[in-house]
């Protein structure tokens, strides 16, 4: 059975991976939005069309995945990336 320290370390590592992935996707999201695609469902369709896997490796992006990504980027960059 995992200790609380091991669980905490695993949680921290997962957050760090998700943060890094979000930051890596930031330029792609900016490019998509600059092309006029701004809503989470449309951004998700474009990420799926481009063959970019979700943070968890899924092939299809759901609107909820995009919203979570935008919120994470907002937290990490201090800039609101939600639909403007």
TIRO-2110 file (N, C-alpha, C; in Angstrom, 1 decimal):
// TIRO-2110
0.8, -1.2, 0.0, N, 1, A
0.0, 0.0, 0.0, CA, 1, A
0.9, 1.2, 0.0, C, 1, A
0.5, 2.2, -0.8, N, 2, A
1.3, 3.4, -0.9, CA, 2, A
1.2, 4.3, 0.3, C, 2, A
2.2, 4.9, 0.7, N, 3, A
2.2, 5.8, 1.8, CA, 3, A
1.6, 7.2, 1.3, C, 3, A
1.3, 8.0, 2.3, N, 4, A
0.7, 9.3, 1.9, CA, 4, A
1.8, 10.1, 1.2, C, 4, A
3.1, 9.9, 1.6, N, 5, A
4.1, 10.6, 0.9, CA, 5, A
4.3, 10.2, -0.6, C, 5, A
4.1, 8.9, -0.8, N, 6, A
4.2, 8.4, -2.2, CA, 6, A
3.0, 8.9, -3.0, C, 6, A
1.8, 8.9, -2.4, N, 7, A
0.7, 9.4, -3.1, CA, 7, A
0.9, 10.9, -3.4, C, 7, A
1.3, 11.7, -2.5, N, 8, A
1.6, 13.1, -2.7, CA, 8, A
2.6, 13.3, -3.8, C, 8, A
3.7, 12.5, -3.8, N, 9, A
4.7, 12.6, -4.8, CA, 9, A
4.1, 12.3, -6.2, C, 9, A
3.3, 11.3, -6.3, N, 10, A
2.6, 10.9, -7.5, CA, 10, A
1.7, 12.0, -8.0, C, 10, A
1.0, 12.6, -7.1, N, 11, A
0.0, 13.6, -7.5, CA, 11, A
0.8, 14.8, -8.0, C, 11, A
1.9, 15.2, -7.3, N, 12, A
2.8, 16.3, -7.7, CA, 12, A
3.4, 16.0, -9.1, C, 12, A
3.8, 14.8, -9.4, N, 13, A
4.4, 14.5, -10.7, CA, 13, A
3.4, 14.6, -11.8, C, 13, A
2.1, 14.2, -11.5, N, 14, A
1.1, 14.2, -12.5, CA, 14, A
0.7, 15.7, -12.8, C, 14, A
0.7, 16.5, -11.8, N, 15, A
0.4, 17.9, -12.0, CA, 15, A
1.5, 18.6, -12.8, C, 15, A
2.7, 18.2, -12.5, N, 16, A
3.9, 18.8, -13.3, CA, 16, A
3.8, 18.4, -14.7, C, 16, A
3.5, 17.1, -15.0, N, 17, A
3.4, 16.6, -16.4, CA, 17, A
2.3, 17.4, -17.1, C, 17, A
1.1, 17.5, -16.5, N, 18, A
0.0, 18.2, -17.1, CA, 18, A
0.3, 19.7, -17.4, C, 18, A
1.0, 20.3, -16.4, N, 19, A
1.4, 21.7, -16.6, CA, 19, A
2.4, 21.8, -17.8, C, 19, A
3.3, 20.9, -17.9, N, 20, A
4.3, 21.0, -19.0, CA, 20, A
3.6, 20.8, -20.3, C, 20, A
2.7, 19.8, -20.4, N, 21, A
1.9, 19.6, -21.6, CA, 21, A
1.1, 20.8, -22.0, C, 21, A
0.4, 21.4, -21.0, N, 22, A
-0.4, 22.6, -21.3, CA, 22, A
0.5, 23.7, -21.9, C, 22, A
1.6, 23.9, -21.3, N, 23, A
2.5, 25.0, -21.8, CA, 23, A
3.0, 24.7, -23.2, C, 23, A
3.3, 23.4, -23.5, N, 24, A
3.7, 23.0, -24.8, CA, 24, A
2.6, 23.2, -25.8, C, 24, A
1.4, 23.1, -25.4, N, 25, A
0.2, 23.3, -26.3, CA, 25, A
-0.2, 24.8, -26.5, C, 25, A
0.3, 25.6, -25.6, N, 26, A
0.0, 27.1, -25.6, CA, 26, A
0.1, 27.7, -27.0, C, 26, A
1.3, 27.5, -27.7, N, 27, A
1.4, 28.1, -29.0, CA, 27, A
0.4, 27.6, -30.1, C, 27, A
0.0, 26.3, -30.0, N, 28, A
-1.0, 25.7, -30.9, CA, 28, A
-2.3, 26.3, -30.6, C, 28, A
-2.7, 26.5, -29.3, N, 29, A
-3.9, 27.1, -29.0, CA, 29, A
-4.0, 28.5, -29.5, C, 29, A
-2.9, 29.3, -29.3, N, 30, A
-2.8, 30.6, -29.8, CA, 30, A
-3.0, 30.7, -31.3, C, 30, A
-2.4, 29.8, -32.0, N, 31, A
-2.5, 29.7, -33.5, CA, 31, A
-4.0, 29.5, -33.9, C, 31, A
-4.6, 28.5, -33.2, N, 32, A
-6.0, 28.1, -33.5, CA, 32, A
-6.9, 29.3, -33.3, C, 32, A
-6.7, 30.0, -32.1, N, 33, A
-7.5, 31.1, -31.8, CA, 33, A
-7.3, 32.3, -32.8, C, 33, A
-6.1, 32.5, -33.2, N, 34, A
-5.8, 33.5, -34.1, CA, 34, A
-6.4, 33.3, -35.5, C, 34, A
-6.7, 32.0, -35.8, N, 35, A
-7.4, 31.7, -37.0, CA, 35, A
-8.9, 32.0, -37.0, C, 35, A
-9.4, 32.4, -35.8, N, 36, A
-10.8, 32.6, -35.6, CA, 36, A
-11.6, 31.6, -34.9, C, 36, A
-10.9, 30.5, -34.6, N, 37, A
-11.6, 29.4, -33.8, CA, 37, A
-11.4, 29.7, -32.3, C, 37, A
-12.5, 30.0, -31.7, N, 38, A
-12.4, 30.5, -30.3, CA, 38, A
-13.1, 29.7, -29.2, C, 38, A
-14.2, 29.0, -29.5, N, 39, A
-15.0, 28.3, -28.5, CA, 39, A
-14.3, 27.0, -28.2, C, 39, A
-14.5, 26.5, -27.0, N, 40, A
-13.9, 25.2, -26.6, CA, 40, A
-14.3, 24.0, -27.5, C, 40, A
-15.6, 23.9, -27.9, N, 41, A
-15.9, 22.8, -28.8, CA, 41, A
-15.2, 22.9, -30.1, C, 41, A
-15.1, 24.1, -30.7, N, 42, A
-14.4, 24.3, -32.0, CA, 42, A
-12.9, 24.0, -31.8, C, 42, A
-12.3, 24.5, -30.7, N, 43, A
-10.9, 24.3, -30.5, CA, 43, A
-10.6, 22.8, -30.4, C, 43, A
-11.5, 22.1, -29.7, N, 44, A
-11.4, 20.6, -29.5, CA, 44, A
-11.4, 19.9, -30.9, C, 44, A
-12.4, 20.3, -31.7, N, 45, A
-12.5, 19.7, -33.1, CA, 45, A
-11.2, 19.9, -33.8, C, 45, A
-10.6, 21.1, -33.7, N, 46, A
-9.4, 21.5, -34.5, CA, 46, A
-8.2, 20.7, -33.9, C, 46, A
-8.1, 20.5, -32.6, N, 47, A
-7.0, 19.7, -32.1, CA, 47, A
-7.1, 18.3, -32.5, C, 47, A
-8.4, 17.8, -32.5, N, 48, A
-8.6, 16.4, -33.0, CA, 48, A
-8.3, 16.3, -34.4, C, 48, A
-8.7, 17.2, -35.2, N, 49, A
-8.4, 17.2, -36.7, CA, 49, A
-6.9, 17.2, -37.0, C, 49, A
-6.2, 17.9, -36.1, N, 50, A
-4.7, 18.0, -36.3, CA, 50, A
-4.0, 16.7, -35.8, C, 50, A
-4.7, 15.9, -35.1, N, 51, A
-4.1, 14.6, -34.6, CA, 51, A
-3.3, 14.8, -33.3, C, 51, A
-3.6, 15.9, -32.6, N, 52, A
-2.9, 16.2, -31.4, CA, 52, A
-3.6, 15.5, -30.2, C, 52, A
-2.9, 14.5, -29.5, N, 53, A
-3.6, 13.8, -28.5, CA, 53, A
-3.8, 14.7, -27.2, C, 53, A
-4.8, 14.3, -26.5, N, 54, A
-5.1, 15.0, -25.2, CA, 54, A
-4.0, 14.7, -24.2, C, 54, A
-4.0, 15.4, -23.1, N, 55, A
-3.0, 15.2, -22.1, CA, 55, A
-2.9, 13.8, -21.7, C, 55, A
-4.0, 13.1, -21.7, N, 56, A
-4.0, 11.7, -21.3, CA, 56, A
-3.8, 10.7, -22.4, C, 56, A
-3.6, 11.3, -23.6, N, 57, A
-3.3, 10.4, -24.8, CA, 57, A
-4.5, 10.0, -25.6, C, 57, A
-5.6, 10.6, -25.4, N, 58, A
-6.8, 10.3, -26.1, CA, 58, A
-6.8, 11.0, -27.5, C, 58, A
-7.4, 10.4, -28.5, N, 59, A
-7.4, 10.9, -29.8, CA, 59, A
-8.4, 12.1, -30.0, C, 59, A
-9.5, 12.0, -29.3, N, 60, A
-10.5, 13.0, -29.5, CA, 60, A
-10.6, 14.0, -28.3, C, 60, A
-10.6, 15.2, -28.6, N, 61, A
-10.7, 16.3, -27.6, CA, 61, A
-12.2, 16.6, -27.3, C, 61, A
-12.6, 16.6, -26.1, N, 62, A
-13.9, 17.0, -25.7, CA, 62, A
-13.9, 18.4, -25.3, C, 62, A
-15.0, 19.1, -25.3, N, 63, A
-15.0, 20.5, -24.8, CA, 63, A
-14.5, 20.6, -23.4, C, 63, A
-14.8, 19.7, -22.6, N, 64, A
-14.4, 19.7, -21.2, CA, 64, A
-12.8, 19.6, -21.1, C, 64, A
-12.2, 18.9, -22.0, N, 65, A
-10.7, 18.8, -22.0, CA, 65, A
-10.2, 20.2, -22.4, C, 65, A
-10.8, 20.8, -23.3, N, 66, A
-10.3, 22.2, -23.7, CA, 66, A
-10.5, 23.2, -22.6, C, 66, A
-11.6, 23.1, -22.0, N, 67, A
-11.9, 24.1, -20.9, CA, 67, A
-10.9, 23.9, -19.8, C, 67, A
-10.6, 22.6, -19.4, N, 68, A
-9.6, 22.3, -18.4, CA, 68, A
-8.2, 22.8, -18.8, C, 68, A
-7.9, 22.6, -20.1, N, 69, A
-6.6, 23.1, -20.6, CA, 69, A
-6.5, 24.6, -20.6, C, 69, A
-7.5, 25.3, -21.0, N, 70, A
-7.5, 26.8, -20.9, CA, 70, A
-7.4, 27.3, -19.5, C, 70, A
-8.1, 26.7, -18.6, N, 71, A
-8.0, 27.1, -17.2, CA, 71, A
-6.6, 26.9, -16.6, C, 71, A
-6.0, 25.7, -17.0, N, 72, A
-4.6, 25.5, -16.6, CA, 72, A
-3.7, 26.5, -17.1, C, 72, A
-3.8, 26.8, -18.4, N, 73, A
-2.9, 27.8, -19.0, CA, 73, A
-3.2, 29.2, -18.4, C, 73, A
-4.4, 29.5, -18.1, N, 74, A
-4.7, 30.7, -17.4, CA, 74, A
-4.0, 30.8, -16.1, C, 74, A
-4.0, 29.7, -15.3, N, 75, A
-3.3, 29.7, -14.0, CA, 75, A
-1.8, 29.8, -14.2, C, 75, A
-1.3, 29.1, -15.2, N, 76, A
0.2, 29.1, -15.4, CA, 76, A
0.8, 30.4, -16.0, C, 76, A
0.0, 31.0, -16.8, N, 77, A
0.5, 32.2, -17.5, CA, 77, A
0.0, 33.5, -16.9, C, 77, A
-1.0, 33.4, -16.2, N, 78, A
-1.6, 34.6, -15.6, CA, 78, A
-2.4, 35.4, -16.6, C, 78, A
-2.6, 34.8, -17.8, N, 79, A
-3.4, 35.5, -18.8, CA, 79, A
-4.7, 34.7, -19.0, C, 79, A
-5.8, 35.3, -19.1, N, 80, A
-7.1, 34.6, -19.4, CA, 80, A
-7.1, 34.2, -20.8, C, 80, A
-7.2, 32.8, -21.0, N, 81, A
-7.2, 32.3, -22.3, CA, 81, A
-8.6, 31.7, -22.6, C, 81, A
-9.6, 32.0, -21.7, N, 82, A
-10.9, 31.6, -21.9, CA, 82, A
-11.5, 32.4, -23.1, C, 82, A
-12.6, 32.0, -23.6, N, 83, A
-13.2, 32.6, -24.7, CA, 83, A
-13.4, 34.1, -24.5, C, 83, A
-12.8, 34.9, -25.4, N, 84, A
-12.8, 36.3, -25.3, CA, 84, A
-13.9, 36.9, -26.1, C, 84, A
END
